[in-house]
Amino acid sequence: MIEGAVLTSRGERNLKCAVTFQTDSILQRFMLRFERLQLDCNDHLFIYDGAYAMGTYKADLSCRNTLANVGTIYTQTNHVTLRYVTDQWGPKENGFKLLITAFKDKKHTCLHFRCETTNFCVDRELTCDGVNHCGDGSDESTSLALCPSTSLGEILGISGALLVTIIASAAFLCCACGVTIVVWVYRGTAPCRDPRRRRRSQLIREEPAPCRRPPPRRRSSLIR
């Protein structure tokens, strides 16, 4: 019994397998939505609206099917069975990514989370897990599901330590550029000294006159 699941297949060859999922409550049914779908013509993904891979299938997905023409698939029961068959050929990119979500219709009382567009009721454990279970993104919303806001590092796809390093480096570069600009402006606006004023001041400057000693006094030649 599940409330939600994500199935991923990539490049499997010579594969024949079947898996069945059941909801927790009989009031629930399943919603299937592909996020990636690329199959060869000899590869088939059969979807059965029931507990067994027998009888009439609900869908047979192969090379002719794309995300656009498949859309969202809903079961009428609280079981879904998948049977996947591949051959021995095909590129490694072949495969799919399938989101399976158990939900209650809008007519039922919801004690968990109600999707915004469809009004489907899904388990609250499926909110804020990075998977778009509702299909409209409301289960990952910060306002409806009260999910924590995404950090800048997660948006850019880098770690917190690397983000701190980048910010510190940017601040250092800005500081260095600011110092360079200030020095350049200071040098550009500094008052220029006229070299001629210096030369003129040197020419006007007078040398001190040499000291002159007074003449010696003559002795009187008169004899008393």
VEXDRENVEX-85202 format. One line per field, with one value per residue (C-alpha): residue in three letters; z, y, x. Coordinates in steps of 0.1 Angstrom, whole numbers, plus 5000, padded with zeros to 4 digits. Example, Ala and Ser with C-alpha at 12.3 -4.5 7.8 and 13.67 -1.06 7.14 Angstrom:
BEGIN
residuo = [ALA  SER]
Z = [5078  5071]
Y = [4955  4989]
X = [5123  5137]
***
This chain:
BEGIN
residuo = [MET  ILE  GLU  GLY  ALA  VAL  LEU  THR  SER  ARG  GLY  GLU  ARG  ASN  LEU  LYS  CYS  ALA  VAL  THR  PHE  GLN  THR  ASP  SER  ILE  LEU  GLN  ARG  PHE  MET  LEU  ARG  PHE  GLU  ARG  LEU  GLN  LEU  ASP  CYS  ASN  ASP  HIS  LEU  PHE  ILE  TYR  ASP  GLY  ALA  TYR  ALA  MET  GLY  THR  TYR  LYS  ALA  ASP  LEU  SER  CYS  ARG  ASN  THR  LEU  ALA  ASN  VAL  GLY  THR  ILE  TYR  THR  GLN  THR  ASN  HIS  VAL  THR  LEU  ARG  TYR  VAL  THR  ASP  GLN  TRP  GLY  PRO  LYS  GLU  ASN  GLY  PHE  LYS  LEU  LEU  ILE  THR  ALA  PHE  LYS  ASP  LYS  LYS  HIS  THR  CYS  LEU  HIS  PHE  ARG  CYS  GLU  THR  THR  ASN  PHE  CYS  VAL  ASP  ARG  GLU  LEU  THR  CYS  ASP  GLY  VAL  ASN  HIS  CYS  GLY  ASP  GLY  SER  ASP  GLU  SER  THR  SER  LEU  ALA  LEU  CYS  PRO  SER  THR  SER  LEU  GLY  GLU  ILE  LEU  GLY  ILE  SER  GLY  ALA  LEU  LEU  VAL  THR  ILE  ILE  ALA  SER  ALA  ALA  PHE  LEU  CYS  CYS  ALA  CYS  GLY  VAL  THR  ILE  VAL  VAL  TRP  VAL  TYR  ARG  GLY  THR  ALA  PRO  CYS  ARG  ASP  PRO  ARG  ARG  ARG  ARG  ARG  SER  GLN  LEU  ILE  ARG  GLU  GLU  PRO  ALA  PRO  CYS  ARG  ARG  PRO  PRO  PRO  ARG  ARG  ARG  SER  SER  LEU  ILE  ARG]
Z = [5000  4990  4991  4964  4944  4917  4892  4870  4841  4819  4793  4807  4781  4779  4807  4816  4849  4865  4897  4915  4938  4961  4979  5017  5015  4993  4988  4970  4935  4915  4894  4870  4854  4833  4835  4810  4783  4756  4744  4713  4691  4706  4741  4758  4791  4799  4825  4840  4861  4886  4908  4880  4847  4827  4807  4789  4797  4802  4782  4760  4758  4731  4706  4693  4727  4740  4770  4751  4739  4770  4796  4831  4836  4863  4876  4886  4913  4942  4923  4894  4877  4854  4831  4813  4784  4765  4739  4737  4715  4721  4733  4770  4770  4766  4796  4816  4848  4863  4893  4910  4935  4956  4960  4971  4949  4959  4971  5000  5033  5032  5064  5047  5017  4989  4955  4943  4907  4909  4946  4950  4985  4989  5019  5037  5037  5000  5004  5003  4991  4958  4938  4920  4931  4924  4889  4895  4919  4948  4970  4968  4973  5001  5005  5001  5015  5037  5023  5033  5008  4985  4994  4969  4967  4958  4930  4916  4921  4942  4978  5007  5011  4975  4976  5006  4988  4957  4978  4997  4965  4949  4980  4978  4942  4948  4976  4955  4926  4950  4963  4928  4918  4949  4942  4906  4913  4940  4917  4889  4911  4930  4926  4901  4912  4887  4883  4872  4906  4923  4899  4904  4941  4939  4918  4942  4971  4983  4996  5029  5027  5040  5074  5073  5101  5113  5104  5131  5152  5146  5175  5182  5169  5192  5220  5250]
Y = [5000  5034  5070  5080  5067  5077  5050  5056  5034  5041  5018  4984  4956  4921  4931  4915  4925  4934  4954  4961  4991  4994  5025  5027  5033  5019  5055  5064  5058  5064  5093  5085  5113  5109  5134  5115  5090  5076  5041  5020  5004  4970  4983  4983  4996  4981  4998  4977  4992  4964  4941  4917  4920  4903  4911  4944  4970  5006  5018  5003  5028  5024  5045  5063  5078  5111  5132  5154  5127  5106  5132  5121  5087  5079  5045  5037  5012  5014  4992  4997  4971  4979  4954  4965  4946  4955  4939  4936  4967  5004  5035  5040  5071  5049  5047  5067  5086  5080  5097  5076  5094  5080  5106  5111  5128  5163  5149  5132  5149  5158  5157  5161  5184  5194  5202  5237  5229  5195  5197  5161  5151  5137  5126  5155  5134  5140  5178  5196  5166  5180  5160  5176  5151  5173  5182  5219  5224  5233  5206  5222  5258  5280  5296  5266  5237  5260  5246  5264  5289  5277  5290  5309  5281  5256  5279  5282  5246  5251  5242  5266  5267  5275  5302  5318  5317  5334  5361  5367  5369  5393  5415  5415  5424  5452  5465  5463  5481  5508  5514  5516  5541  5563  5564  5572  5600  5614  5614  5629  5658  5665  5702  5705  5725  5750  5742  5778  5791  5771  5784  5819  5816  5803  5834  5859  5844  5866  5854  5869  5897  5889  5903  5935  5941  5978  5996  5997  6029  6050  6059  6096  6110  6140  6139  6157]
X = [5000  5014  5004  5028  5058  5083  5093  5124  5135  5165  5182  5168  5171  5156  5133  5099  5085  5052  5044  5011  5003  4973  4960  4957  4920  4892  4880  4912  4924  4955  4968  4997  5017  5048  5077  5098  5087  5109  5104  5113  5087  5096  5093  5059  5046  5012  4990  4961  4933  4933  4954  4965  4983  4956  4925  4921  4948  4941  4970  4998  5026  5054  5073  5043  5035  5049  5043  5019  4995  4996  4987  4975  4960  4934  4924  4888  4899  4923  4948  4971  4994  5023  5039  5071  5086  5118  5140  5178  5183  5179  5198  5206  5183  5152  5129  5105  5099  5064  5048  5021  4998  4969  4941  4905  4880  4868  4835  4852  4862  4899  4920  4953  4962  4938  4953  4945  4934  4917  4907  4920  4930  4965  4984  5002  5034  5036  5039  5072  5091  5104  5079  5049  5023  4992  5004  4998  5027  5004  5018  5052  5039  5052  5018  4994  5015  5036  5068  5100  5113  5141  5175  5197  5222  5195  5183  5217  5225  5256  5265  5264  5302  5307  5281  5298  5331  5316  5300  5333  5353  5328  5330  5367  5367  5343  5364  5396  5378  5366  5401  5415  5388  5394  5432  5427  5402  5425  5454  5434  5421  5452  5464  5492  5523  5537  5574  5580  5569  5596  5622  5610  5612  5647  5657  5642  5658  5688  5721  5731  5756  5792  5800  5822  5846  5849  5882  5909  5911  5942  5965  5969  6002  6002  6027  6018]
***
